[in-house]
Amino acid sequence: MQPVWLPRHGLQHLINVLRDRGHRVVGPQVADGAVVYRDLADASLLPTGWLDHQDGGVYRLHHDPRAGTFDHVVGPHSLKNYLFPARETIEAWSRTPDGWQQTTPTYEPEQLAVIGIRGCDLAALAIQDRVFMGGESIDVRYKARREKLFVVAVNCRRAAATCFCHSMGCGPAAGPGFDIALTEVGDRFAIEAATEAGEAVLADITGRVSLVPLTPDEVASVRHVPETLRETMQARVAEEGKPRPRSLDTEKIRELLFENLTHPRWAEVADRCLSCANCTLVCPTCFCSSVGEVTDLTGDEVSRERQWASCFTLEHSQMHGANARPSTASRYRQWLTHKLAGWIDQFGTSGCTGCGRCITWCPVGIDITEEVAAIRESPASSPPLSPS
């Protein structure tokens, strides 16, 4: 469908149409010092005029009247928070005079529309789709949520110092996976649909506000917005007083990491790592979980809960009374090598989309791009361990 111009006040009509069609609408908003996803009924709650400063272990917001509605970069939330929630009850039982009776409610996910998804998170969505739905064992709850998801993507026109999506081929343009995409240009948005559901939403908006088709020259100009940013990200150099730009050299990265499992850099990074698991919590592709039983105080109600887990915790690698990864160095190595190397064997793709969240939200500013570069610059001289 040909892109059309949506005036700024048309964002409210977009929200209204999605809500009228039965969707719970979620969008970026400023809360608790960050841009996070929350329920959205009014376009005035969108973070217009807010910019984020991000660096290793740094996230700060500041207001700039020149900033647009979506000139912030990704915050701590991603689609993972909604499709693969941090905690959910998967089964429940109650004690009755006749014994234990299952009381697990029938699962019926809501229709969800998320506004503001970037290219890196669309790439992460495709990765999680492969993890949860691409094999013989399908996660039925993820699949049910995924089928009721409506995505309104945004083409980036600004990057933070922690962004390296261009290195991973995951942005800054919104790739496949969206229903509608927005590109902010001045006081209006170029809006285009990529699915039948997206076209239906645009048709409903047309009945409420005038949507003017873009001319061929305007289409080319709009397409160039994220492309210009990508070129800038590739070519940019550190400016005085500003954080250096990030990039990740992915050339033969699988072989590089598996051949350097004894590299001294793992111990060096472990001296700083707190094993806090922040990186895995904010990562849009990490999918580890654990299952446990929770009872009420009487012991008459029991639920089985699935919760996010992290390879940075000791219990994650506990097996038969022994721990396979007792050191921080071994746990960090597991996370990074799985994300950038083992994932390729397992799912046919890298597990990283270059969103930079793990750098921003690491309390001590550990930088995944810096760690890989350090190993690449001085490969270990000791014999490599087996990847298995």
PENORRA-V870912 format. One record per backbone hydrogen bond with DSSP energy under -1.0 kcal/mol. NH is the residue of the N-H (numbers start at 1). CO is the residue of the C=O. Records with the same first field share a line. If there is no record, write none. Layout:
# PENORRA-V870912
NH=CO  CO
This chain:
# PENORRA-V870912
4=191
5=212
6=189
8=187
10=7
11=8
14=10
15=11
16=12
17=13
18=14
19=15
20=16
21=17
22=19
23=18
24=111
26=113
27=38
29=36
31=34
34=31
36=29
38=27
40=25
45=42
46=43
48=46
49=68
50=47
51=62
53=60
55=58
57=359
58=55
60=53
62=51
64=49
67=64
81=78
82=79
83=79
84=80
88=306
90=304
91=304
93=302
94=101
95=300
96=99
99=96
101=94
103=92
112=148
113=24
114=150
115=26
116=152
117=152
122=118
123=119
124=120
125=121
126=122
127=123
128=124
129=125
130=126
131=127
132=128
133=129
134=130
139=132
140=138
143=139
144=140
145=141
146=142
147=143
148=145
149=146
150=112
152=114
153=180
154=117
155=182
156=172
163=160
164=354
167=164
170=165
179=151
180=151
181=192
182=153
183=190
185=188
188=185
189=6
190=183
191=4
192=181
194=179
199=195
200=196
201=197
202=198
203=199
204=200
205=201
206=202
208=205
209=205
214=3
219=215
220=216
221=217
222=218
223=219
224=220
225=222
228=224
229=225
230=226
231=227
232=228
233=229
234=230
235=231
236=232
242=239
253=250
256=252
257=253
258=254
259=255
260=257
263=260
266=263
268=264
269=265
270=266
271=267
272=269
273=269
281=277
282=278
283=279
290=307
292=305
294=303
296=301
302=93
303=294
304=91
305=292
306=88
307=290
308=86
309=288
313=310
317=314
318=315
319=322
322=319
324=317
331=327
332=328
333=329
334=330
335=331
336=332
337=333
338=334
339=335
340=336
341=337
342=337
343=338
344=341
345=341
346=342
347=343
348=344
351=339
360=356
361=357
365=362
371=367
372=368
373=369
374=370
375=371
376=372
377=373
378=374
